[in-house]
Amino acid sequence: MAAAGGGGRSGAELIQLNVGGKRFSTSRQTLTWISDSFFSSLLSGRISTLKDETGAIFIDRDPTVFAPILNFLRTKELDPRGVNISLLLHEAQFYGITPLVRRLQLREELDRSACGNVLFNGYLPPPGGCHALRALVRAMGEGLADTGGGAGSQGVGSARGGSWEAGLLGPASDPGMVRIVCGHHNWIAVAYAQFLVCYRMKETSGWQQVFSSPRLDWLIERVALNAKVLGGSLGEQEKMVAVASCNEIILWALQADGNGSEIGVFHLGVPVEALFFVGSQLIATSHTGKIGVWNAVTKHWQIQDVVPINSYDAAGTFLLLGCNNGSIYYVDVQKFPLRMKDNDLLVTELYRDPSEDAVTALSVYLTPKTSDSGNWIEIAYGTSSGTVRVIVQHPETVGSGPQLFQTFTVHRSPVTRIMLSEKHLISVCADNNHVRTWTVTRFRGMISTQPGSTPLASFKILSLEDIDGHAGCSAGSDIGPFGERDDQQVFIQKVVPDASKVFVRLSSTGKRICEVCSVDGTAITSFTVHECEGSSRIGSRPRRYLFTGHANGSIQMWDLTTAMEMLGKPLEAGGLTEEELLQQLEQCDLALTRTPDMSPAVSFAHPGTPRASSTRYVGQAAGCRALRPGLGSCGQSDAGLGEVGVCD
C-alpha cells in the first residue's frame, strides 16, 4: 500500500484522510474524479498538505458533514435524511464538488424564487436601481467636497437644495440600505442614510414613487408620516412627512400630485427620541424631559419642559406621557396653547403610580362610545420595576380621574412595551424581549375582567440587534406588537442583524404565523407592519402588509392578511418533495444538462452583465465554489455563507 499522502499515481492508490480528527480511507480515483476540486488540487501538490503523526492528510473541516460528501464521491448518490442541507451545501462548495453543489441548490430552489412565495406582494427597487446606487458612489466618491455635498460643508438650508442622489454618499457602512420604513393609510415613507422617498398606492396603478427629499447633511434617525389630514389650513389633500436627527427636524408638506414643499426646520435642543403625528400636529419628545409640538393651524413650533419622559401614546387629540417620576401626564395638542399667561402647553397630571416607579411603557385603549357622555378610557402601563397596571375612567366620572383596575407583578425586569387591545393585554420586558399575555373579558365593550385576566402565554422574541447609537437605525426594526386594537396583533422577529429572514408571530400566543425570506437574498435592515385601505368598493376591507427594507435599497411587501387566513390550514401537496426531486436527479448527469436560471429577475440584474453559464465550474484550490447561475445580480455571492453580493 502506498503512503497516505500518495507516492504513486495509480487510480487504485489508497489515501488516508484525517478530517477534523476522524479517519477516512478512500482511493485516489474516488477523490479525483471531479476535476479542479479541492482534492485534485490537494493530491496534485498545487496546495500544501499537512499530515498527522500517522502520515494521514489532515483536513480541518467538520467530519460529520464530510461523510455524506465522501459517499457522494463514491456512489454519485445522495441520501438527504439526517443531513443539514445548508451546511452540506457550504461544505460541498468548499470542496468544489460541483455536481453535488448543483443538486443541493436545485433542492433549495424548490421553496425559493425571485418571485417569492404566495405571501410576496410586491417589490420596489431602489431609487435609480441597485447598480445606479453603487455606480453613483463610485463615480462621485472624492468629488463630494467639490460639489459641496460633504457632511458639514454647508449649512442645513443650502444642503437641502441638493438632489436625492447625493444622499447615497453618507458615512453609513452601506449608504444604499433602507434604514426606516413607516406607513400611514395608503402611503409609505422610506428613509435611507441621508434622503427620504415616499410612495403612494392606488387601486389601479399600484405603488408609485411620488416624492424624494433633497439630500440632508446628517443621517436620518427618525421618520413620521401623516398621509390623511382632514380639514385644517393645509387643506384636505395635503400630506406631511418629517425626519429628524439629533435635535433637528425637517417637515415637508406633500401635495396630492406628489410635489413637496418644505414647511420648516425645527430644533428641540436635545436629541429627538420619538417623532410622530397626533392628528395634524407633529410631536417630538426626548427622555430628557422636552416635548416639541408643531401646530398645523397656528404654524407655530413650541418647546415645553416637563419631567423626564420614558414612554408615550396618543388617544384622539390627547398625547399621554409616561414619566420618570411615576406620573402619567396628558396634553390636548389640538387646543394648544391654553395657558395664555405664559404661552405654555397645558400639561396636566392624569395619574400617579402608587409606588412612584418610572412609567416605562404606555398603552391607551378608547372603547367605542357607549353613550352621549363619551368614551370609556382604559390605560395599561408598565414600570421600571416590572409591574403592569390597568387603570380605567368612566365617562360619567371624568372629573374624578382614572381608577386602578388591575395590577400584575410577573415581570422582574423593566417593562419596555405594552399593548391593551380588545381581547388581550400584552407586555414585554427587558429580559430579552420576554412577553407575557393575558386574555381580557369585556361587557358591552368595556373591560370587565374579574377577579383577574386569564394568563395566556409566556415567550421570548429574541432579537440580537446592533446597539442604537447616534447613527443607529433601530427605529426601523421595532418588534411590535403591530396591528389594530380590534384584531390579532403580531410581533416581527429578526434574530440576527444581517438576517435575510424574519419570523411573524402572534402577539397573543407567540405562535409562528409565517416566515418571510428576502426574494433577492439581501439582508433585511428594517421593517414595519401596516394596514392599507382597500378599494372604494362596498365591502372592501383594509389589508395588512409587512414591509421589509433591504441592504440593497429595495422594499419588499408581504401579505399578512393572507398569512393569517392560512394559519392552521393544512398545506396541499403539490410538485415534488425533496426526496422525489433527488430521485429524479439521480437519473441524469447534471454536468451534461442545462440548469434553469435561478437568478433574480432580469430587472434585478445589471443590463451589461451577461448571465453566467449554467455549466461553468469554478474550483480554485481550497477556496473553490460552484458559480451560482446569475451572480452579478443583487443575489447572494455564496449561498452557503449567506453573504450579500455586491453589484458591479
Disulfide bonds with the S-S distance in Angstrom:
none
